[in-house]
Amino acid sequence: MSIHDDLRLLTCQPGYETLLGGELRAHGLEPDATGPGWVLARGTAPETLCFAHLRLDGATAIEAESVNAMAEQLLALFMEKIRDRILPAGWPLVFRFADGEKGLGQRTRSVEKEFRARLKKRMARLERTAADELPRGSATLQGLFVFAAGFGRLYAATEAWQGGQRRMADDPAAPSRSYLKTEEAFAVCGREPAPGETVVDLGAAPGGWSYSAAKRGAAVVAIDNGPMKGGAKDHPLIRHRREDAFKFQPTVGETYDWLFCDLVEDPHHVMRLLEQWLRGRHCRNFVVNLKFGRADALGLLEKVEARIRPLCATLSVRHLFHDRDEFTLVGETAKA
């Protein structure tokens, strides 16, 4: 085992390691190594990151040839780390693995099985109260977090931060895949539209985000020249207005509980639109996607921090599990 208190193992969507590495560099951390869906770095990481899904703090590298040897080293590390701690019922015992290496998933599951068997012999009650899934939302956690970077190496930590990203369950009535993004955004921020609240959805068609709010009982004004489809079409809580999202203006003093926006437009234009809504206090909460496919993603993040965050009471910026070349802003408008 190789223990370094300043070692961080960060996971991300496979294919976005370069952007996560760039985000770390912007905060003064130089990546040590990288692989499919992960980046290793040293130093104090910022509180939150956009492209990171899970961050293992004080990660320990474990190298071994056999599953049994890995499980034994992992148990020794875990018992040492929690010697003076009391873990509550439902503490996370989570194993993840790098994307793309054939057979690594099965290898990781074998290590997990052997580790749990050893832990059960040593401390049966503690093993029985472990949860194999991360809780919903963004949080700093204590438990055991294991990431297999390859067949002979894994990283483990008893403290981790999670961004809240996760795969969401589909709904056959949802008009589009984009429905999953807003469902995930609600899980990240821990808030969602409630019955009786009002939502304006800019660029709504075919209606995935509008449907997500309406199924919770919120009244939605869907702004788009295109047609609504699936469960959003003729929904009694969705009022479809065929207008241009950039030209739509709320009336003086009008405030919606939620602003939704998933426009396939230049992200700088969408950000200016969001600024107008926040400065005018026309929404209390918002979920907005910025597409960075043709833009500098890291430069765009800097502009969000400089221009959007000062207008917010809370703001989370995440590259979601269901995002592609885009990231999602979820927040609450600052009070007057």
C-alpha contacts under 8 A as a table, 3 or more apart, distances in Angstrom:
res1	aa1	res2	aa2	distance
1	M	60	T	6.80
1	M	61	A	5.72
1	M	62	I	4.76
1	M	63	E	6.64
1	M	73	Q	7.39
2	S	60	T	5.72
2	S	61	A	5.16
2	S	62	I	6.68
3	I	58	G	7.76
3	I	59	A	7.16
3	I	60	T	4.77
3	I	61	A	6.71
4	H	7	L	5.47
4	H	58	G	6.17
4	H	59	A	6.79
4	H	60	T	6.40
5	D	57	D	7.57
5	D	58	G	4.20
5	D	59	A	6.91
6	D	42	R	5.35
6	D	43	G	5.10
6	D	44	T	6.70
6	D	57	D	7.31
6	D	58	G	5.40
6	D	59	A	7.77
7	L	40	L	7.29
7	L	41	A	5.99
7	L	42	R	4.61
7	L	43	G	6.63
7	L	57	D	6.51
7	L	58	G	5.05
7	L	59	A	5.34
7	L	60	T	7.53
8	R	40	L	5.80
8	R	41	A	5.27
8	R	42	R	5.90
8	R	43	G	7.50
8	R	45	A	7.72
8	R	55	R	6.51
8	R	56	L	5.48
8	R	57	D	4.97
8	R	58	G	5.99
8	R	59	A	5.70
9	L	38	W	7.00
9	L	39	V	5.99
9	L	40	L	4.64
9	L	41	A	6.58
9	L	55	R	5.67
9	L	56	L	5.03
9	L	57	D	6.98
9	L	59	A	6.43
9	L	155	Y	7.40
10	L	38	W	5.54
10	L	39	V	5.26
10	L	40	L	6.28
10	L	41	A	7.98
10	L	52	A	6.06
10	L	53	H	7.21
10	L	54	L	5.66
10	L	55	R	4.35
10	L	56	L	6.29
11	T	37	G	5.52
11	T	38	W	4.26
11	T	39	V	6.43
11	T	52	A	5.66
11	T	53	H	5.50
11	T	54	L	5.25
11	T	55	R	6.50
12	C	16	Y	6.65
12	C	17	E	6.66
12	C	20	L	7.34
12	C	37	G	4.94
12	C	38	W	5.84
12	C	51	F	5.99
12	C	52	A	4.98
12	C	53	H	5.19
12	C	54	L	7.29
13	Q	16	Y	5.74
13	Q	17	E	7.48
13	Q	37	G	5.33
13	Q	51	F	7.72
13	Q	53	H	7.71
13	Q	321	F	6.92
14	P	17	E	6.71
14	P	36	P	5.29
14	P	37	G	4.03
14	P	38	W	7.65
14	P	99	D	6.82
15	G	18	T	7.67
15	G	36	P	6.91
15	G	37	G	6.78
16	Y	19	L	5.41
16	Y	20	L	6.41
16	Y	37	G	7.21
16	Y	51	F	7.50
17	E	20	L	5.06
17	E	21	G	6.02
17	E	34	T	7.16
17	E	35	G	7.52
17	E	36	P	7.27
17	E	37	G	6.19
17	E	38	W	6.38
17	E	39	V	6.55
18	T	21	G	5.01
18	T	22	G	6.11
19	L	22	G	4.95
19	L	23	E	6.12
19	L	51	F	7.12
19	L	297	A	7.70
19	L	298	L	7.24
20	L	23	E	5.02
20	L	24	L	6.26
20	L	39	V	7.51
20	L	50	C	7.90
20	L	51	F	5.32
20	L	52	A	6.57
21	G	24	L	5.08
21	G	25	R	6.25
21	G	30	E	7.67
21	G	31	P	6.24
21	G	39	V	6.86
22	G	25	R	5.02
22	G	26	A	6.23
22	G	298	L	7.28
23	E	26	A	5.10
23	E	27	H	6.71
23	E	49	L	7.51
23	E	51	F	7.79
23	E	298	L	6.75
24	L	27	H	5.19
24	L	28	G	6.46
24	L	29	L	5.14
24	L	30	E	6.77
24	L	31	P	7.38
24	L	45	A	7.65
25	R	28	G	4.88
25	R	29	L	4.87
25	R	30	E	5.55
25	R	31	P	7.62
26	A	29	L	7.41
27	H	45	A	7.58
27	H	46	P	7.05
29	L	41	A	6.56
29	L	42	R	6.54
29	L	43	G	6.21
29	L	44	T	7.71
29	L	45	A	7.34
30	E	41	A	6.10
30	E	42	R	7.03
31	P	34	T	7.37
31	P	39	V	6.57
31	P	40	L	5.62
31	P	41	A	4.30
31	P	42	R	7.09
32	D	39	V	7.64
32	D	40	L	5.41
32	D	41	A	5.10
32	D	42	R	7.21
33	A	39	V	5.98
33	A	40	L	5.13
33	A	41	A	7.14
34	T	38	W	5.72
34	T	39	V	4.33
34	T	40	L	6.01
35	G	38	W	5.33
35	G	39	V	6.50
35	G	98	A	7.31
35	G	149	A	7.47
36	P	98	A	5.77
36	P	99	D	5.38
36	P	100	G	6.91
37	G	98	A	6.05
37	G	99	D	6.23
38	W	98	A	7.09
46	P	49	L	6.92
48	T	163	G	7.34
49	L	52	A	5.55
49	L	163	G	7.72
49	L	317	V	7.72
49	L	318	R	7.42
50	C	317	V	5.42
50	C	318	R	4.37
50	C	319	H	5.60
50	C	327	F	7.77
51	F	318	R	6.32
51	F	319	H	5.13
52	A	55	R	6.89
52	A	162	Q	7.98
52	A	163	G	6.78
52	A	319	H	7.71
53	H	162	Q	5.80
53	H	163	G	5.04
53	H	164	G	6.95
53	H	165	Q	6.06
54	L	160	A	6.98
54	L	161	W	5.87
54	L	162	Q	4.50
54	L	163	G	6.30
55	R	160	A	5.40
55	R	161	W	5.14
55	R	162	Q	6.33
56	L	59	A	5.69
56	L	145	F	6.95
56	L	156	A	7.27
56	L	157	A	5.66
56	L	158	T	7.82
56	L	159	E	6.31
56	L	160	A	4.56
56	L	161	W	6.80
57	D	157	A	6.23
57	D	158	T	7.74
57	D	159	E	5.63
57	D	160	A	5.47
57	D	161	W	7.70
58	G	157	A	6.10
58	G	159	E	7.39
59	A	155	Y	5.88
59	A	156	A	5.30
59	A	157	A	4.72
60	T	155	Y	5.34
60	T	156	A	5.22
60	T	157	A	6.32
61	A	153	R	6.87
61	A	154	L	5.88
61	A	155	Y	4.59
61	A	156	A	6.68
62	I	70	M	6.93
62	I	73	Q	7.11
62	I	74	L	7.44
62	I	153	R	5.67
62	I	154	L	5.35
62	I	155	Y	6.08
62	I	156	A	7.60
63	E	70	M	7.00
63	E	152	G	5.47
63	E	153	R	4.57
63	E	154	L	6.65
64	A	67	V	7.67
64	A	69	A	5.98
64	A	70	M	5.56
64	A	152	G	5.38
64	A	153	R	6.74
65	E	69	A	7.13
65	E	70	M	7.62
65	E	151	F	7.79
65	E	152	G	5.57
66	S	69	A	5.29
66	S	70	M	6.37
66	S	152	G	7.89
67	V	70	M	5.18
67	V	71	A	6.18
67	V	107	R	7.49
67	V	110	S	6.76
67	V	111	V	5.34
67	V	114	E	7.52
68	N	71	A	5.10
68	N	72	E	6.09
68	N	111	V	7.14
68	N	114	E	6.65
69	A	72	E	5.12
69	A	73	Q	6.21
70	M	73	Q	5.27
70	M	74	L	6.05
70	M	111	V	6.75
71	A	74	L	5.02
71	A	75	L	6.14
71	A	111	V	5.62
71	A	112	E	7.31
71	A	114	E	5.85
71	A	115	F	4.69
71	A	118	R	7.86
72	E	75	L	5.19
72	E	76	A	6.34
72	E	115	F	6.99
72	E	118	R	7.70
73	Q	76	A	5.13
73	Q	77	L	6.22
74	L	77	L	5.13
74	L	78	F	6.10
74	L	115	F	7.15
74	L	156	A	7.61
75	L	78	F	5.07
75	L	79	M	6.10
75	L	115	F	6.47
75	L	118	R	7.30
75	L	119	L	6.87
76	A	79	M	5.35
76	A	80	E	6.25
77	L	80	E	5.25
77	L	81	K	6.16
78	F	81	K	5.15
78	F	82	I	6.22
78	F	144	L	7.28
78	F	158	T	7.33
79	M	82	I	5.47
79	M	83	R	5.94
80	E	83	R	5.38
81	K	84	D	7.80
81	K	158	T	6.99
82	I	85	R	4.94
82	I	86	I	7.40
82	I	158	T	7.83
87	L	91	W	6.19
87	L	126	L	7.97
87	L	142	Q	7.54
87	L	143	G	7.07
88	P	91	W	5.73
88	P	129	T	7.89
89	A	129	T	4.96
89	A	130	A	6.66
90	G	129	T	5.46
90	G	130	A	5.08
90	G	131	A	4.96
91	W	129	T	6.92
91	W	130	A	5.05
91	W	131	A	5.72
91	W	142	Q	7.06
91	W	143	G	5.43
92	P	130	A	5.86
92	P	131	A	4.86
92	P	132	D	5.90
92	P	133	E	6.34
92	P	134	L	6.01
92	P	135	P	7.93
92	P	141	L	7.94
92	P	142	Q	7.24
92	P	143	G	5.00
92	P	144	L	6.29
92	P	145	F	7.51
93	L	130	A	5.85
93	L	131	A	5.72
93	L	132	D	5.08
93	L	133	E	7.27
93	L	143	G	5.99
93	L	144	L	4.89
93	L	145	F	6.10
94	V	131	A	7.74
94	V	132	D	5.27
94	V	133	E	6.28
94	V	134	L	7.16
94	V	144	L	6.33
94	V	145	F	4.99
94	V	146	V	6.17
95	F	108	T	7.14
95	F	109	R	7.70
95	F	112	E	6.93
95	F	132	D	7.88
95	F	145	F	6.13
95	F	146	V	4.71
95	F	147	F	5.90
95	F	148	A	7.81
96	R	108	T	7.43
96	R	146	V	6.14
96	R	147	F	4.74
96	R	148	A	6.36
97	F	104	L	6.88
97	F	105	G	6.29
97	F	108	T	6.76
97	F	147	F	5.21
97	F	148	A	4.47
97	F	149	A	6.18
97	F	150	G	7.80
98	A	101	E	7.04
98	A	104	L	7.57
98	A	147	F	7.43
98	A	148	A	6.17
98	A	149	A	5.30
98	A	150	G	7.04
101	E	104	L	5.69
101	E	150	G	7.55
102	K	105	G	7.63
103	G	106	Q	5.43
103	G	107	R	6.28
104	L	107	R	4.93
104	L	108	T	6.05
104	L	148	A	7.75
104	L	150	G	6.82
104	L	151	F	6.25
105	G	108	T	5.14
105	G	109	R	6.26
106	Q	109	R	5.09
106	Q	110	S	6.21
107	R	110	S	5.11
107	R	111	V	6.39
107	R	151	F	7.06
108	T	111	V	5.12
108	T	112	E	6.24
108	T	148	A	6.59
109	R	112	E	4.99
109	R	113	K	6.14
110	S	113	K	5.08
110	S	114	E	6.25
111	V	114	E	5.21
111	V	115	F	6.01
112	E	115	F	5.07
112	E	116	R	6.09
113	K	116	R	5.29
113	K	117	A	6.24
114	E	117	A	5.11
114	E	118	R	6.31
115	F	118	R	5.19
115	F	119	L	6.11
116	R	119	L	4.95
116	R	120	K	5.95
116	R	127	E	6.70
117	A	120	K	5.16
117	A	121	K	6.46
118	R	121	K	5.24
118	R	122	R	6.32
119	L	122	R	5.00
119	L	123	M	5.63
119	L	124	A	6.71
119	L	126	L	7.85
119	L	127	E	6.04
120	K	123	M	5.23
120	K	124	A	4.08
120	K	125	R	7.47
120	K	126	L	7.57
120	K	127	E	5.39
120	K	128	R	7.54
121	K	124	A	5.97
123	M	126	L	5.49
123	M	127	E	6.41
124	A	127	E	5.19
124	A	128	R	6.10
125	R	128	R	5.04
125	R	129	T	6.36
126	L	129	T	5.38
126	L	130	A	6.62
127	E	130	A	5.46
131	A	134	L	7.59
136	R	164	G	6.17
136	R	187	A	6.09
136	R	188	V	7.18
136	R	190	G	7.92
137	G	162	Q	7.84
137	G	163	G	7.08
137	G	164	G	4.45
137	G	165	Q	7.80
137	G	187	A	5.37
137	G	188	V	4.49
137	G	189	C	6.24
137	G	190	G	5.89
138	S	161	W	7.52
138	S	162	Q	5.43
138	S	163	G	4.66
138	S	164	G	4.44
138	S	188	V	5.78
138	S	189	C	7.11
139	A	161	W	5.79
139	A	162	Q	5.64
139	A	163	G	7.01
139	A	164	G	7.57
140	T	159	E	7.38
140	T	160	A	5.78
140	T	161	W	4.30
140	T	162	Q	6.50
141	L	159	E	5.75
141	L	160	A	5.28
141	L	161	W	6.02
141	L	162	Q	7.71
142	Q	158	T	5.61
142	Q	159	E	4.70
142	Q	160	A	6.55
143	G	158	T	5.01
143	G	159	E	6.42
144	L	156	A	7.05
144	L	157	A	5.92
144	L	158	T	4.58
144	L	159	E	7.21
145	F	156	A	5.56
145	F	157	A	5.34
145	F	158	T	6.14
145	F	159	E	7.46
145	F	160	A	7.21
146	V	154	L	6.86
146	V	155	Y	5.70
146	V	156	A	4.41
146	V	157	A	6.69
147	F	154	L	5.49
147	F	155	Y	5.19
147	F	156	A	6.40
148	A	151	F	7.20
148	A	153	R	6.17
148	A	154	L	4.09
148	A	155	Y	6.34
149	A	153	R	5.84
149	A	154	L	5.45
149	A	155	Y	7.38
150	G	153	R	5.28
150	G	154	L	6.78
151	F	154	L	7.95
157	A	160	A	7.04
162	Q	165	Q	7.81
163	G	188	V	6.98
163	G	318	R	7.31
164	G	187	A	6.77
164	G	188	V	4.68
165	Q	184	E	6.75
165	Q	187	A	7.83
165	Q	188	V	6.46
165	Q	318	R	7.89
165	Q	319	H	7.94
165	Q	320	L	5.37
165	Q	321	F	5.48
166	R	184	E	6.75
166	R	320	L	7.49
166	R	321	F	5.63
167	R	184	E	7.47
167	R	321	F	6.15
167	R	322	H	7.05
168	M	180	L	6.05
168	M	183	E	6.94
168	M	184	E	6.31
169	A	180	L	7.48
170	D	174	A	7.68
170	D	180	L	6.73
171	D	174	A	5.36
173	A	230	G	5.67
173	A	231	G	4.79
174	A	177	R	7.57
174	A	179	Y	6.40
174	A	207	G	7.84
174	A	208	G	5.71
174	A	211	Y	6.63
174	A	212	S	7.80
174	A	230	G	6.00
174	A	231	G	5.59
174	A	232	A	7.34
175	P	179	Y	7.49
175	P	206	P	6.00
175	P	207	G	5.91
175	P	208	G	5.18
175	P	211	Y	7.80
175	P	228	M	7.85
175	P	229	K	5.40
175	P	230	G	4.47
175	P	231	G	6.15
175	P	232	A	6.68
176	S	179	Y	5.94
176	S	206	P	6.81
176	S	207	G	7.26
176	S	208	G	5.29
177	R	180	L	5.90
177	R	181	K	7.80
177	R	208	G	7.19
178	S	181	K	5.33
178	S	182	T	7.16
178	S	208	G	5.73
178	S	209	W	6.93
179	Y	182	T	5.72
179	Y	183	E	6.47
179	Y	208	G	4.28
179	Y	209	W	5.26
179	Y	211	Y	7.59
179	Y	212	S	6.38
180	L	183	E	5.07
180	L	184	E	6.12
180	L	322	H	6.60
181	K	184	E	5.14
181	K	185	A	6.11
181	K	320	L	7.25
181	K	322	H	5.55
181	K	323	D	6.75
182	T	185	A	4.82
182	T	186	F	6.27
182	T	209	W	6.17
182	T	212	S	7.17
182	T	287	V	7.34
183	E	186	F	5.37
183	E	187	A	6.65
183	E	212	S	6.96
184	E	187	A	5.05
184	E	188	V	6.31
184	E	320	L	7.28
184	E	321	F	7.92
184	E	322	H	7.69
185	A	188	V	5.04
185	A	189	C	6.38
185	A	287	V	7.29
185	A	320	L	7.64
185	A	328	T	7.49
185	A	330	V	6.79
186	F	189	C	5.44
186	F	190	G	5.71
186	F	191	R	5.47
186	F	192	E	5.30
187	A	190	G	5.21
187	A	191	R	7.21
189	C	316	S	7.13
189	C	330	V	6.71
189	C	331	G	7.64
192	E	213	A	7.97
193	P	197	E	6.36
193	P	198	T	7.95
193	P	199	V	7.90
193	P	213	A	5.95
193	P	216	R	6.56
193	P	217	G	7.78
193	P	218	A	6.14
193	P	257	D	7.88
193	P	258	W	7.29
194	A	197	E	5.59
194	A	216	R	5.98
194	A	217	G	6.18
194	A	218	A	5.79
195	P	216	R	6.01
195	P	217	G	3.99
195	P	218	A	4.83
195	P	219	A	7.89
196	G	217	G	6.25
196	G	218	A	5.17
196	G	219	A	6.47
197	E	217	G	7.70
197	E	218	A	4.89
197	E	219	A	6.22
197	E	256	Y	7.89
197	E	257	D	5.91
197	E	258	W	7.92
198	T	218	A	5.69
198	T	219	A	4.92
198	T	220	V	5.96
198	T	221	V	7.94
198	T	256	Y	5.35
198	T	257	D	5.12
198	T	258	W	6.36
199	V	213	A	7.43
199	V	218	A	6.81
199	V	219	A	6.12
199	V	220	V	4.66
199	V	221	V	6.21
199	V	256	Y	5.79
199	V	257	D	5.93
199	V	258	W	4.62
199	V	259	L	5.88
199	V	260	F	7.21
200	V	220	V	5.73
200	V	221	V	4.77
200	V	222	A	6.02
200	V	223	I	7.36
200	V	256	Y	6.74
200	V	258	W	6.41
200	V	259	L	5.18
200	V	260	F	6.12
201	D	204	A	5.29
201	D	209	W	7.29
201	D	210	S	6.33
201	D	220	V	7.08
201	D	221	V	6.21
201	D	222	A	4.85
201	D	223	I	5.92
201	D	259	L	6.13
201	D	260	F	4.51
201	D	261	C	5.81
202	L	222	A	6.51
202	L	223	I	5.03
202	L	224	D	6.74
202	L	245	A	5.07
202	L	246	F	7.99
202	L	259	L	7.68
202	L	260	F	6.10
202	L	261	C	4.89
202	L	262	D	7.11
202	L	263	L	7.19
203	G	222	A	7.49
203	G	223	I	5.68
203	G	224	D	4.91
203	G	244	D	7.76
203	G	245	A	5.63
203	G	261	C	6.32
203	G	262	D	6.29
203	G	263	L	5.34
204	A	207	G	5.10
204	A	208	G	7.40
204	A	209	W	6.86
204	A	210	S	6.57
204	A	222	A	5.40
204	A	223	I	5.68
204	A	224	D	5.51
204	A	228	M	7.80
204	A	261	C	7.48
204	A	262	D	7.39
205	A	208	G	7.44
205	A	222	A	7.77
205	A	223	I	7.86
205	A	224	D	5.87
205	A	225	N	7.78
205	A	226	G	5.56
205	A	227	P	5.84
205	A	228	M	5.20
205	A	229	K	7.56
206	P	226	G	7.08
206	P	227	P	6.00
206	P	228	M	4.40
206	P	229	K	5.23
206	P	230	G	7.95
206	P	232	A	7.57
207	G	210	S	5.09
207	G	211	Y	5.90
207	G	222	A	7.70
207	G	228	M	5.38
207	G	229	K	6.38
207	G	230	G	7.89
207	G	232	A	5.35
207	G	233	K	7.71
208	G	211	Y	5.23
208	G	212	S	6.33
208	G	232	A	7.12
209	W	212	S	5.02
209	W	213	A	6.55
209	W	260	F	7.32
210	S	213	A	5.34
210	S	214	A	6.12
210	S	220	V	6.33
210	S	222	A	6.62
210	S	232	A	6.70
210	S	238	I	7.03
211	Y	214	A	5.00
211	Y	215	K	5.98
211	Y	231	G	6.42
211	Y	232	A	5.06
211	Y	238	I	7.81
212	S	215	K	5.57
212	S	216	R	6.95
213	A	216	R	5.39
213	A	217	G	6.85
213	A	218	A	5.58
213	A	219	A	7.68
213	A	220	V	7.17
214	A	217	G	5.06
214	A	218	A	4.93
214	A	219	A	6.21
214	A	220	V	6.53
214	A	235	H	7.91
214	A	237	L	5.80
214	A	238	I	6.71
215	K	218	A	7.38
217	G	237	L	7.41
218	A	237	L	6.92
219	A	237	L	4.95
219	A	238	I	6.22
219	A	239	R	8.00
220	V	237	L	6.07
220	V	238	I	4.70
220	V	239	R	6.11
221	V	238	I	5.98
221	V	239	R	4.93
221	V	240	H	6.06
221	V	241	R	7.08
222	A	238	I	6.62
222	A	239	R	5.97
222	A	240	H	4.74
222	A	241	R	6.01
223	I	240	H	6.24
223	I	241	R	5.12
223	I	242	R	6.06
223	I	243	E	5.75
223	I	244	D	6.93
223	I	245	A	5.85
223	I	248	F	7.70
224	D	227	P	7.56
224	D	240	H	7.52
224	D	241	R	6.48
224	D	242	R	5.08
224	D	243	E	5.34
224	D	244	D	5.96
224	D	245	A	6.24
225	N	241	R	7.52
225	N	242	R	4.27
225	N	243	E	5.31
225	N	244	D	6.36
226	G	242	R	7.07
228	M	232	A	5.90
228	M	233	K	4.95
228	M	240	H	7.72
229	K	232	A	5.58
229	K	233	K	4.74
230	G	233	K	5.66
231	G	234	D	7.82
231	G	235	H	6.67
232	A	235	H	5.33
232	A	238	I	6.98
234	D	238	I	7.20
235	H	238	I	5.35
235	H	239	R	7.97
236	P	239	R	7.62
243	E	247	K	7.44
243	E	248	F	6.73
244	D	247	K	5.31
244	D	248	F	6.21
245	A	248	F	5.32
246	F	273	L	7.21
250	P	254	E	5.93
250	P	255	T	7.74
250	P	282	H	7.16
251	T	254	E	5.27
253	G	282	H	7.45
254	E	282	H	5.99
255	T	281	R	6.68
255	T	282	H	4.12
255	T	283	C	5.13
255	T	284	R	7.21
256	Y	259	L	6.85
256	Y	282	H	5.99
256	Y	283	C	4.64
256	Y	284	R	6.50
257	D	283	C	5.46
257	D	284	R	4.93
257	D	285	N	5.99
258	W	283	C	5.54
258	W	284	R	5.93
258	W	285	N	4.69
258	W	286	F	5.21
258	W	287	V	7.68
259	L	283	C	5.85
259	L	284	R	7.81
259	L	285	N	6.32
259	L	286	F	4.51
259	L	287	V	6.32
259	L	288	V	7.70
260	F	286	F	5.85
260	F	287	V	5.02
260	F	288	V	5.77
261	C	287	V	6.52
261	C	288	V	4.72
261	C	289	N	6.33
262	D	288	V	6.01
262	D	289	N	5.10
262	D	290	L	7.51
263	L	270	V	7.38
263	L	289	N	7.31
263	L	290	L	7.96
264	V	291	K	6.88
265	E	269	H	7.10
265	E	270	V	6.85
265	E	291	K	7.18
266	D	269	H	5.44
266	D	270	V	6.58
266	D	291	K	7.05
266	D	292	F	8.00
267	P	270	V	4.99
267	P	271	M	6.02
267	P	290	L	4.99
267	P	291	K	5.55
267	P	292	F	6.55
267	P	295	A	7.74
268	H	271	M	5.00
268	H	272	R	6.25
268	H	300	L	7.96
269	H	272	R	5.18
269	H	273	L	6.31
270	V	273	L	4.97
270	V	274	L	6.25
270	V	290	L	6.99
271	M	274	L	5.01
271	M	275	E	6.19
271	M	290	L	7.54
271	M	304	V	7.81
271	M	308	I	7.94
272	R	275	E	4.98
272	R	276	Q	6.38
273	L	276	Q	5.23
273	L	277	W	6.54
274	L	277	W	5.17
274	L	278	L	6.18
274	L	288	V	7.96
275	E	278	L	5.11
275	E	279	R	5.95
275	E	307	R	7.65
275	E	308	I	6.59
275	E	311	L	7.87
276	Q	279	R	5.25
276	Q	280	G	6.00
277	W	280	G	5.21
277	W	281	R	5.90
277	W	282	H	5.28
277	W	283	C	6.60
278	L	281	R	4.84
278	L	282	H	6.49
278	L	283	C	6.76
278	L	311	L	6.37
278	L	312	C	7.74
278	L	333	T	6.09
278	L	334	A	7.90
279	R	282	H	7.92
279	R	311	L	7.00
281	R	284	R	7.04
281	R	333	T	6.94
283	C	286	F	6.96
283	C	333	T	6.89
284	R	332	E	5.74
284	R	333	T	5.23
285	N	330	V	7.63
285	N	331	G	5.69
285	N	332	E	4.33
285	N	333	T	5.98
286	F	329	L	7.58
286	F	330	V	5.69
286	F	331	G	5.52
286	F	332	E	6.42
286	F	333	T	7.86
287	V	328	T	6.93
287	V	329	L	5.65
287	V	330	V	4.64
287	V	331	G	6.88
288	V	328	T	5.69
288	V	329	L	5.12
288	V	330	V	6.65
289	N	326	E	6.54
289	N	327	F	5.76
289	N	328	T	4.46
289	N	329	L	6.21
290	L	326	E	5.37
290	L	327	F	5.60
290	L	328	T	6.38
290	L	329	L	7.84
291	K	294	R	7.93
291	K	295	A	7.94
291	K	325	D	5.96
291	K	326	E	4.12
291	K	327	F	6.75
292	F	295	A	4.71
292	F	296	D	6.57
292	F	297	A	5.41
292	F	300	L	7.71
292	F	325	D	5.62
292	F	326	E	5.24
292	F	327	F	7.74
293	G	297	A	7.90
293	G	325	D	5.13
293	G	326	E	6.99
295	A	300	L	7.44
296	D	299	G	5.22
296	D	300	L	6.05
297	A	300	L	5.01
297	A	301	L	6.29
298	L	301	L	5.01
298	L	302	E	6.45
299	G	302	E	5.13
299	G	303	K	6.47
300	L	303	K	5.10
300	L	304	V	6.28
301	L	304	V	5.05
301	L	305	E	6.35
302	E	305	E	5.17
302	E	306	A	6.26
303	K	306	A	4.99
303	K	307	R	5.76
303	K	308	I	7.59
304	V	307	R	5.34
304	V	308	I	5.00
304	V	309	R	6.53
305	E	308	I	5.91
305	E	309	R	5.18
305	E	310	P	7.64
306	A	309	R	6.49
306	A	310	P	7.06
307	R	310	P	6.42
307	R	311	L	7.48
308	I	311	L	5.49
308	I	312	C	6.80
309	R	312	C	5.21
309	R	313	A	8.00
309	R	314	T	7.70
309	R	315	L	6.39
311	L	333	T	6.36
311	L	334	A	5.54
312	C	315	L	6.24
312	C	331	G	6.73
312	C	332	E	5.63
312	C	333	T	4.47
312	C	334	A	4.34
313	A	331	G	7.39
313	A	332	E	5.40
313	A	333	T	5.46
313	A	334	A	4.22
313	A	335	K	7.02
314	T	331	G	5.13
314	T	332	E	5.18
314	T	333	T	7.26
314	T	334	A	7.65
315	L	329	L	6.87
315	L	330	V	5.76
315	L	331	G	4.20
315	L	332	E	6.60
316	S	329	L	5.82
316	S	330	V	5.22
316	S	331	G	6.11
317	V	327	F	6.89
317	V	328	T	5.70
317	V	329	L	4.69
317	V	330	V	6.53
318	R	327	F	5.64
318	R	328	T	5.37
318	R	329	L	6.70
319	H	323	D	6.09
319	H	324	R	7.93
319	H	326	E	6.84
319	H	327	F	4.49
319	H	328	T	6.24
320	L	323	D	4.89
320	L	327	F	6.70
320	L	328	T	6.99
323	D	326	E	5.86
323	D	327	F	6.41
323	D	328	T	7.83
324	R	327	F	7.76
